[in-house]
Amino acid sequence: MLGFAHAYFVLGLRHAEGWVGYGTHIHAARYGQLATVGSPIRLECRATQVRRIRGSIYVRYSFRFEQGPRRRRDGTEQRRLGPVPTSPRISYGPSRFPAARSMAAPRKLPG
């Protein structure tokens, strides 16, 4: 969500205008103890590198999550932000999974 907030408020990229973002690489991640309920958590997100390549924006973020004097998580990761693809929808055929089949168009019952 911190990367989303950066894209929305700082870079001005809006989903309604056709922009989406995907995490592409986790370069480093360190997890401390789990956070506790009730105490505030300080979340820090820094864009350490922003590049535009062929209509997309690649951002490398540094994250730090702290609760009181303890560090709960820190790391770096990369995101790709770009326009929603306009290619036609790809069909992979009928699903093997019953839940996915039940969401498909209703089938006629025999008889």
Secondary structure, DSSP 4 states (H G I P E B T S, - for coil): -HHHHIIIIIS---GGGTEEEEEEEEEEEEE-SPPPSSS--EEEEEEEEEEEETTEEEEEEEEEEEETTEEEEEEEEEEEEEEPP-SPPP---S-SSHHHHHTSPPPPPP-
